[in-house]
């Protein structure tokens, strides 16, 4: 299977917005998100910021053999330190457990060298296992873990 991760364009914005419905739905297993009266979930309030090239937010599409398989949203942050933040990562269920998520994650994490941060919900054990494995395989080996507000954060260097 050919896994391709490419920068999403303005043309892809609606596609990612549609995929976000599946992403949010999958997370209802771990969150209390409710569906709206119209049968959809609230969209992310900062979604538009991923198509503003001035703020360091980056949207990516994942395709497998030219079929949409998911998306990745990253941010370049500069607060008390400068780091890259993996904000959202989604693989459609039919493509899970095939190594596609691993390839896509490795591709994006290697684009931006330096410090990375990401988190999983404390009760999302499958995601924690996935990211532990990925980070161990591709980082310099030192990972800092902290827990805040029901989230398990990981910081590492690429």
C-alpha positions in Angstrom: 0.0 0.0 0.0 1.2 3.4 -0.9 0.8 5.9 1.9 1.0 9.6 0.9 0.9 12.5 3.3 0.5 15.9 1.6 -0.2 19.4 2.7 -3.9 20.1 2.5 -4.9 23.0 0.3 -7.8 25.5 0.7 -9.7 23.2 -1.7 -9.3 20.3 0.9 -10.8 22.4 3.8 -14.3 21.1 3.4 -13.0 17.5 3.1 -11.2 17.8 6.4 -14.2 19.4 8.0 -16.3 16.4 6.9 -13.6 14.0 8.2 -13.7 15.8 11.5 -17.3 14.5 12.0 -15.9 10.9 12.0 -13.0 12.0 14.2 -15.3 13.5 16.8 -17.6 10.6 16.6 -14.8 8.2 17.3 -13.8 10.2 20.4 -17.3 10.0 21.9 -16.1 6.6 23.2 -13.8 8.7 25.5 -15.6 12.0 25.8 -19.0 13.4 26.6 -19.4 15.1 23.2 -23.1 15.3 22.2 -24.5 15.4 18.7 -26.3 18.5 17.7 -30.0 18.7 16.7 -29.0 18.6 13.0 -27.2 15.3 13.4 -23.6 16.7 13.3 -21.0 17.6 15.9 -19.7 21.1 16.5 -16.7 21.9 14.3 -13.4 22.9 15.8 -13.4 26.7 16.6 -9.8 27.1 15.2 -10.3 25.1 12.0 -10.0 28.1 9.7 -6.6 28.9 11.2 -5.1 25.9 9.5 -5.4 27.7 6.1 -3.8 30.9 7.3 -0.1 30.5 6.4 1.0 33.2 8.7 0.3 31.4 12.0 2.3 28.2 11.8 -0.7 25.8 11.6 -0.4 23.0 9.1 -3.1 20.7 7.7 -2.2 17.4 6.0 -4.2 14.7 4.2 -3.4 11.1 4.4 -4.1 8.9 1.3 -3.7 5.2 0.7 -3.5 4.2 -2.9 -5.2 7.5 -3.8 -8.0 7.0 -1.3 -8.6 9.4 1.6 -7.5 7.7 4.8 -7.3 10.5 7.3 -5.7 13.8 8.3 -3.2 15.4 10.6 -3.2 19.0 12.0 -0.1 20.4 13.5 0.9 23.8 15.0 4.2 25.6 15.5 4.0 27.1 19.0 6.1 29.7 20.6 5.1 30.4 24.2 7.7 30.0 27.0 9.5 27.7 24.5 9.3 27.0 20.8 7.9 23.6 19.8 5.8 21.7 17.3 2.4 20.5 18.5 0.5 17.6 16.9 -3.0 18.9 17.5 -5.1 16.2 15.8 -4.4 12.9 14.1 -7.1 10.8 12.5 -7.1 7.5 10.5 -10.4 6.1 9.2 -11.2 2.8 10.8 -10.8 0.7 7.7 -7.1 1.8 7.5 -6.3 1.2 11.2 -3.9 -1.6 12.3 -2.3 -1.7 8.9 0.8 0.4 9.6 -0.7 3.4 7.8 -0.9 5.6 11.0 2.7 4.8 11.8 3.9 5.8 8.4 1.8 9.0 8.4 2.9 10.0 11.9 6.6 9.4 11.1 6.3 11.4 7.9 4.8 14.5 9.6 7.0 14.3 12.7 10.1 14.3 10.6 9.1 17.4 8.6 9.8 19.7 11.6 12.9 19.0 13.6 13.1 20.0 17.2 10.8 19.6 20.1 7.3 18.1 19.7 4.4 17.9 22.0 1.2 15.8 21.7 -1.4 14.4 24.1 -3.9 11.7 24.5 -6.9 11.5 26.8 -6.0 9.6 29.9 -8.7 7.1 29.2 -7.7 6.5 25.6 -5.3 3.6 26.2 -5.2 2.5 22.5 -3.9 6.0 21.5 -1.4 6.0 24.3 0.0 2.7 23.2 0.2 3.8 19.6 2.0 7.1 20.4 4.4 5.4 22.9 5.5 3.0 20.1 5.8 5.7 17.4 7.8 8.1 19.7 10.1 5.3 20.8 10.8 4.3 17.2 11.6 7.8 15.8 12.6 10.2 18.5 16.0 10.5 20.2 14.6 8.3 23.0 14.0 10.8 25.7 10.3 11.4 26.4 8.9 13.6 29.1 5.4 12.7 30.2 3.1 14.8 32.3 -0.6 14.6 33.2 -2.9 17.6 33.2 -6.7 18.0 33.1 -7.4 14.4 32.0 -4.7 14.5 29.3 -1.4 12.6 29.1 1.2 14.9 27.4 4.4 13.7 25.8 7.3 16.0 24.8 10.2 14.6 22.8 12.9 15.8 20.3 13.1 14.8 16.7 
